[in-house]
Amino acid sequence: MSEDLIRGDGDWSDRREHPRFDTRVQCSLRDAADPSLSAVMMRNLSLGGCFVLTPDPLPESSAVLLHLTLPELERTVILAGLVAWQKLGGDGVGMGIRFTTVDPTDLELLRLYLAELAKEADLDA
């Protein structure tokens, strides 16, 4: 059983329905063309997606699985998604990933982690 997280298409920067939080967490990424896990750094995260730094961004619409270990919870969640966009030049080369399905248990853990990031963001403001 999974929860569908997709709502609409288009320019995500103008239409994000979930707040994004800065984070610097290493995670593992797997794509359909290469079953091995690659280490990437997650730069921001929301319930709807994330941005990961990688020197070799995948093409848009590529299906991916992210394995994210939540440091405070000592648990790993698996997030299925699609590459929504790429950043190819300058600092921060990587790709935006839109989550498509997340197991309900993993979704609840992700919500808890994001709540912690929101508290930290309020403390830093």
Z-matrix of the N, CA and C atoms (Angstrom, degrees):
N
C 1 1.453
C 2 1.525 1 108.86
N 3 1.306 2 116.30 1 138.96
C 4 1.455 3 120.21 2 -178.94
C 5 1.515 4 109.34 3 -139.71
N 6 1.324 5 114.96 4 162.69
C 7 1.460 6 120.86 5 177.05
C 8 1.516 7 108.32 6 -110.25
N 9 1.330 8 116.61 7 124.51
C 10 1.455 9 121.37 8 -179.69
C 11 1.519 10 109.28 9 -76.80
N 12 1.339 11 116.52 10 128.42
C 13 1.457 12 121.13 11 -177.03
C 14 1.514 13 113.22 12 -112.09
N 15 1.335 14 118.03 13 3.58
C 16 1.462 15 120.37 14 -175.71
C 17 1.528 16 109.67 15 -82.72
N 18 1.333 17 115.80 16 135.23
C 19 1.466 18 121.25 17 172.30
C 20 1.512 19 108.01 18 -142.76
N 21 1.307 20 117.19 19 101.43
C 22 1.460 21 121.90 20 174.35
C 23 1.513 22 114.97 21 77.29
N 24 1.315 23 115.21 22 174.28
C 25 1.456 24 123.23 23 178.26
C 26 1.520 25 108.58 24 -128.80
N 27 1.321 26 115.86 25 174.29
C 28 1.455 27 119.18 26 173.77
C 29 1.510 28 112.90 27 117.47
N 30 1.328 29 115.63 28 -156.03
C 31 1.458 30 122.63 29 -176.79
C 32 1.523 31 109.53 30 -75.29
N 33 1.318 32 116.22 31 106.53
C 34 1.464 33 121.80 32 -174.42
C 35 1.514 34 112.39 33 -71.59
N 36 1.325 35 119.59 34 -29.05
C 37 1.451 36 120.36 35 -177.59
C 38 1.528 37 111.70 36 -62.89
N 39 1.332 38 117.32 37 -29.42
C 40 1.457 39 120.87 38 -179.08
C 41 1.525 40 112.87 39 -93.18
N 42 1.330 41 117.55 40 -13.73
C 43 1.462 42 119.44 41 -170.76
C 44 1.522 43 113.56 42 -127.49
N 45 1.290 44 119.50 43 23.16
C 46 1.459 45 120.09 44 179.35
C 47 1.516 46 109.65 45 -65.30
N 48 1.314 47 115.57 46 130.67
C 49 1.460 48 118.93 47 178.70
C 50 1.517 49 111.73 48 -94.80
N 51 1.328 50 118.21 49 -12.26
C 52 1.461 51 122.05 50 -179.64
C 53 1.527 52 109.30 51 -119.28
N 54 1.324 53 117.49 52 137.04
C 55 1.469 54 118.78 53 177.08
C 56 1.516 55 111.21 54 -65.54
N 57 1.324 56 115.38 55 143.49
C 58 1.467 57 121.66 56 177.24
C 59 1.511 58 109.11 57 -101.48
N 60 1.334 59 114.64 58 144.99
C 61 1.452 60 120.91 59 179.64
C 62 1.518 61 109.10 60 -124.80
N 63 1.328 62 114.85 61 135.79
C 64 1.457 63 119.44 62 175.40
C 65 1.515 64 109.33 63 -64.10
N 66 1.314 65 114.77 64 138.86
C 67 1.450 66 120.56 65 175.73
C 68 1.517 67 107.63 66 -153.31
N 69 1.269 68 117.01 67 153.43
C 70 1.463 69 122.42 68 176.11
C 71 1.525 70 106.71 69 -128.63
N 72 1.331 71 114.76 70 81.86
C 73 1.457 72 120.97 71 -176.58
C 74 1.520 73 109.02 72 -124.64
N 75 1.316 74 115.71 73 129.99
C 76 1.458 75 118.76 74 175.32
C 77 1.523 76 108.60 75 -77.23
N 78 1.322 77 115.67 76 138.01
C 79 1.460 78 120.91 77 176.86
C 80 1.519 79 108.57 78 -140.45
N 81 1.308 80 115.97 79 174.14
C 82 1.460 81 121.60 80 179.52
C 83 1.513 82 108.99 81 -112.58
N 84 1.324 83 115.42 82 141.76
C 85 1.455 84 121.65 83 -177.81
C 86 1.523 85 108.82 84 -124.55
N 87 1.310 86 115.48 85 139.38
C 88 1.463 87 121.98 86 175.95
C 89 1.520 88 107.51 87 -130.84
N 90 1.332 89 116.03 88 136.11
C 91 1.468 90 118.37 89 176.36
C 92 1.525 91 108.80 90 -119.35
N 93 1.324 92 115.94 91 166.15
C 94 1.461 93 121.54 92 -174.54
C 95 1.528 94 111.92 93 -62.31
N 96 1.323 95 117.54 94 -31.91
C 97 1.468 96 120.68 95 -177.35
C 98 1.520 97 112.73 96 -78.36
N 99 1.339 98 117.74 97 -21.87
C 100 1.461 99 121.58 98 -176.66
C 101 1.526 100 108.63 99 -138.03
N 102 1.332 101 117.32 100 106.09
C 103 1.463 102 119.72 101 -175.88
C 104 1.530 103 115.01 102 -72.20
N 105 1.341 104 117.88 103 -8.39
C 106 1.465 105 118.88 104 178.61
C 107 1.529 106 109.87 105 -76.85
N 108 1.313 107 115.46 106 155.97
C 109 1.460 108 120.59 107 178.87
C 110 1.520 109 110.01 108 -88.33
N 111 1.318 110 116.46 109 136.40
C 112 1.456 111 122.78 110 176.17
C 113 1.519 112 108.16 111 -114.01
N 114 1.321 113 116.75 112 137.40
C 115 1.462 114 120.67 113 177.01
C 116 1.521 115 109.71 114 -79.20
N 117 1.324 116 116.51 115 131.31
C 118 1.462 117 122.84 116 176.20
C 119 1.526 118 107.61 117 -136.05
N 120 1.328 119 116.22 118 160.27
C 121 1.456 120 121.59 119 177.14
C 122 1.521 121 109.14 120 -105.12
N 123 1.328 122 116.24 121 124.12
C 124 1.453 123 121.01 122 177.75
C 125 1.533 124 108.16 123 -83.96
N 126 1.323 125 116.58 124 127.00
C 127 1.466 126 120.92 125 -177.38
C 128 1.526 127 112.97 126 -98.47
N 129 1.337 128 116.93 127 -31.82
C 130 1.464 129 119.37 128 173.42
C 131 1.520 130 109.01 129 -150.68
N 132 1.338 131 115.05 130 163.33
C 133 1.460 132 120.20 131 -170.74
C 134 1.521 133 109.84 132 -152.04
N 135 1.323 134 115.63 133 143.12
C 136 1.466 135 122.70 134 171.88
C 137 1.525 136 107.55 135 -144.66
N 138 1.324 137 116.29 136 177.93
C 139 1.466 138 119.23 137 175.36
C 140 1.523 139 111.67 138 -66.25
N 141 1.330 140 117.31 139 -23.43
C 142 1.458 141 120.70 140 -176.14
C 143 1.512 142 115.91 141 -97.57
N 144 1.348 143 117.79 142 -14.47
C 145 1.451 144 118.99 143 -178.04
C 146 1.515 145 112.38 144 173.30
N 147 1.329 146 114.90 145 -170.23
C 148 1.459 147 120.54 146 -177.78
C 149 1.526 148 109.49 147 -158.61
N 150 1.328 149 114.97 148 171.22
C 151 1.450 150 121.59 149 171.45
C 152 1.518 151 107.04 150 -122.28
N 153 1.345 152 116.24 151 129.92
C 154 1.458 153 120.81 152 178.25
C 155 1.523 154 109.46 153 -118.97
N 156 1.309 155 114.61 154 140.19
C 157 1.461 156 121.35 155 175.09
C 158 1.520 157 108.57 156 -83.88
N 159 1.318 158 116.30 157 130.85
C 160 1.454 159 121.68 158 176.79
C 161 1.532 160 108.20 159 -158.85
N 162 1.332 161 118.13 160 139.32
C 163 1.461 162 119.12 161 179.81
C 164 1.533 163 112.95 162 -70.36
N 165 1.329 164 117.03 163 -17.10
C 166 1.469 165 121.51 164 -177.44
C 167 1.529 166 110.95 165 -127.64
N 168 1.333 167 118.28 166 75.52
C 169 1.461 168 119.59 167 179.06
C 170 1.527 169 111.65 168 -60.16
N 171 1.304 170 115.58 169 143.86
C 172 1.461 171 121.68 170 177.62
C 173 1.526 172 110.05 171 -79.14
N 174 1.318 173 117.07 172 158.94
C 175 1.473 174 119.86 173 177.51
C 176 1.533 175 111.52 174 -63.05
N 177 1.333 176 115.77 175 151.65
C 178 1.461 177 120.47 176 175.51
C 179 1.521 178 109.83 177 -54.83
N 180 1.322 179 115.85 178 145.38
C 181 1.470 180 125.79 179 -179.52
C 182 1.518 181 113.58 180 76.58
N 183 1.333 182 118.23 181 2.86
C 184 1.471 183 119.86 182 175.95
C 185 1.525 184 109.18 183 -68.00
N 186 1.328 185 116.11 184 135.08
C 187 1.466 186 121.02 185 176.98
C 188 1.523 187 109.29 186 -81.24
N 189 1.327 188 116.52 187 135.48
C 190 1.459 189 121.50 188 -179.24
C 191 1.521 190 110.32 189 -136.91
N 192 1.326 191 114.71 190 158.63
C 193 1.458 192 122.67 191 168.67
C 194 1.510 193 107.40 192 -122.37
N 195 1.317 194 116.91 193 129.28
C 196 1.458 195 121.83 194 175.21
C 197 1.520 196 108.86 195 -107.22
N 198 1.316 197 115.86 196 132.88
C 199 1.466 198 122.23 197 174.19
C 200 1.524 199 105.59 198 -107.37
N 201 1.323 200 116.61 199 108.22
C 202 1.457 201 122.11 200 -174.63
C 203 1.516 202 109.72 201 -114.33
N 204 1.327 203 116.47 202 118.18
C 205 1.457 204 120.70 203 174.99
C 206 1.518 205 107.64 204 -87.88
N 207 1.316 206 115.58 205 121.07
C 208 1.458 207 121.66 206 -179.39
C 209 1.519 208 108.21 207 -86.15
N 210 1.336 209 117.05 208 108.22
C 211 1.464 210 120.67 209 -170.38
C 212 1.528 211 114.28 210 -57.47
N 213 1.321 212 117.41 211 -44.61
C 214 1.455 213 119.96 212 -177.32
C 215 1.527 214 112.64 213 -69.53
N 216 1.321 215 116.78 214 -28.11
C 217 1.461 216 121.33 215 -175.97
C 218 1.525 217 113.00 216 -99.14
N 219 1.335 218 116.50 217 -9.99
C 220 1.465 219 122.25 218 -178.45
C 221 1.525 220 111.68 219 51.93
N 222 1.322 221 115.85 220 42.52
C 223 1.456 222 123.44 221 178.43
C 224 1.509 223 109.00 222 -134.26
N 225 1.320 224 116.57 223 153.28
C 226 1.459 225 121.98 224 175.95
C 227 1.519 226 108.86 225 -110.50
N 228 1.326 227 115.66 226 132.09
C 229 1.459 228 120.89 227 175.42
C 230 1.522 229 107.93 228 -111.91
N 231 1.318 230 115.81 229 151.82
C 232 1.458 231 122.10 230 178.10
C 233 1.525 232 107.43 231 -113.73
N 234 1.334 233 114.87 232 124.79
C 235 1.454 234 122.28 233 -175.74
C 236 1.527 235 109.04 234 -118.75
N 237 1.311 236 117.46 235 117.18
C 238 1.464 237 121.64 236 177.14
C 239 1.518 238 108.29 237 -89.63
N 240 1.332 239 115.85 238 138.96
C 241 1.454 240 118.50 239 -179.45
C 242 1.508 241 113.53 240 -159.48
N 243 1.327 242 113.95 241 -177.51
C 244 1.458 243 122.92 242 176.92
C 245 1.519 244 108.41 243 -126.40
N 246 1.320 245 116.11 244 143.71
C 247 1.460 246 120.13 245 174.26
C 248 1.524 247 107.01 246 -68.53
N 249 1.330 248 115.97 247 118.91
C 250 1.466 249 121.27 248 -178.40
C 251 1.518 250 111.68 249 -91.05
N 252 1.348 251 116.60 250 -33.46
C 253 1.455 252 121.36 251 -178.82
C 254 1.517 253 109.70 252 -162.79
N 255 1.336 254 115.17 253 164.36
C 256 1.470 255 122.14 254 179.47
C 257 1.517 256 109.38 255 -122.79
N 258 1.316 257 115.94 256 148.87
C 259 1.460 258 121.91 257 168.59
C 260 1.518 259 105.55 258 -117.58
N 261 1.329 260 116.73 259 112.87
C 262 1.458 261 120.26 260 -170.44
C 263 1.519 262 114.38 261 -104.93
N 264 1.315 263 119.94 262 -19.97
C 265 1.456 264 120.03 263 -175.75
C 266 1.511 265 112.58 264 -119.73
N 267 1.325 266 115.52 265 161.78
C 268 1.455 267 121.35 266 175.47
C 269 1.515 268 113.00 267 72.65
N 270 1.331 269 114.09 268 -158.18
C 271 1.462 270 119.98 269 178.39
C 272 1.517 271 110.05 270 -74.97
N 273 1.303 272 116.28 271 149.75
C 274 1.455 273 120.27 272 174.44
C 275 1.502 274 115.24 273 75.01
N 276 1.329 275 118.30 274 41.68
C 277 1.465 276 121.13 275 176.59
C 278 1.531 277 108.00 276 -62.73
N 279 1.321 278 115.98 277 132.37
C 280 1.456 279 119.09 278 -179.85
C 281 1.511 280 111.40 279 177.03
N 282 1.334 281 115.11 280 -152.93
C 283 1.461 282 119.87 281 -176.53
C 284 1.517 283 111.20 282 -150.32
N 285 1.330 284 114.08 283 145.19
C 286 1.451 285 121.59 284 173.49
C 287 1.516 286 108.65 285 -88.60
N 288 1.312 287 115.56 286 133.45
C 289 1.462 288 121.05 287 -178.89
C 290 1.523 289 108.20 288 -118.65
N 291 1.328 290 115.90 289 128.00
C 292 1.458 291 122.73 290 175.23
C 293 1.523 292 107.65 291 -98.41
N 294 1.322 293 117.10 292 121.43
C 295 1.457 294 120.25 293 179.58
C 296 1.525 295 109.88 294 -69.19
N 297 1.317 296 115.37 295 139.03
C 298 1.458 297 120.34 296 179.39
C 299 1.518 298 111.04 297 -106.80
N 300 1.316 299 117.82 298 -49.18
C 301 1.461 300 121.11 299 177.60
C 302 1.521 301 109.62 300 -141.41
N 303 1.322 302 113.89 301 143.41
C 304 1.457 303 120.93 302 177.70
C 305 1.517 304 106.93 303 -140.02
N 306 1.315 305 116.92 304 133.28
C 307 1.455 306 121.70 305 176.22
C 308 1.534 307 108.64 306 -55.67
N 309 1.332 308 118.91 307 138.54
C 310 1.471 309 120.36 308 -177.84
C 311 1.534 310 114.31 309 -54.69
N 312 1.318 311 118.18 310 -37.64
C 313 1.467 312 120.28 311 177.66
C 314 1.519 313 110.56 312 -65.80
N 315 1.340 314 116.77 313 -44.04
C 316 1.464 315 120.47 314 177.55
C 317 1.527 316 111.12 315 -65.33
N 318 1.327 317 116.95 316 -35.58
C 319 1.458 318 120.82 317 178.76
C 320 1.526 319 110.51 318 -63.12
N 321 1.312 320 117.39 319 -41.71
C 322 1.465 321 120.63 320 178.73
C 323 1.528 322 110.70 321 -65.07
N 324 1.326 323 117.68 322 -40.49
C 325 1.467 324 120.70 323 176.57
C 326 1.528 325 110.78 324 -63.87
N 327 1.323 326 116.52 325 -39.86
C 328 1.464 327 120.55 326 177.50
C 329 1.530 328 110.22 327 -63.03
N 330 1.319 329 116.99 328 -41.63
C 331 1.478 330 120.35 329 177.31
C 332 1.529 331 111.16 330 -60.19
N 333 1.331 332 117.05 331 -42.61
C 334 1.468 333 120.84 332 178.50
C 335 1.527 334 110.79 333 -62.25
N 336 1.325 335 116.34 334 -43.32
C 337 1.461 336 120.62 335 179.87
C 338 1.529 337 110.94 336 -64.06
N 339 1.334 338 116.55 337 -43.37
C 340 1.460 339 120.16 338 179.15
C 341 1.531 340 111.46 339 -65.35
N 342 1.326 341 117.04 340 -34.34
C 343 1.466 342 120.08 341 175.70
C 344 1.526 343 110.40 342 -62.01
N 345 1.335 344 117.22 343 -38.69
C 346 1.462 345 121.11 344 176.53
C 347 1.523 346 111.00 345 -65.94
N 348 1.336 347 117.06 346 -42.23
C 349 1.463 348 120.35 347 177.24
C 350 1.529 349 110.78 348 -63.14
N 351 1.334 350 117.37 349 -36.62
C 352 1.466 351 120.42 350 179.07
C 353 1.526 352 110.57 351 -66.06
N 354 1.319 353 117.35 352 -39.85
C 355 1.475 354 121.01 353 177.43
C 356 1.532 355 110.01 354 -62.57
N 357 1.324 356 116.12 355 -44.54
C 358 1.460 357 120.15 356 178.99
C 359 1.530 358 111.18 357 -62.47
N 360 1.329 359 117.17 358 -40.18
C 361 1.462 360 121.44 359 179.71
C 362 1.531 361 110.07 360 -63.85
N 363 1.323 362 117.86 361 -39.70
C 364 1.468 363 121.37 362 178.41
C 365 1.527 364 110.79 363 -66.10
N 366 1.330 365 116.77 364 -37.38
C 367 1.452 366 120.29 365 179.26
C 368 1.514 367 111.83 366 -68.02
N 369 1.351 368 116.56 367 -32.63
C 370 1.462 369 121.00 368 -178.27
C 371 1.533 370 111.98 369 -81.43
N 372 1.315 371 117.86 370 -17.46
C 373 1.479 372 121.10 371 -175.44
C 374 1.511 373 112.61 372 -72.53
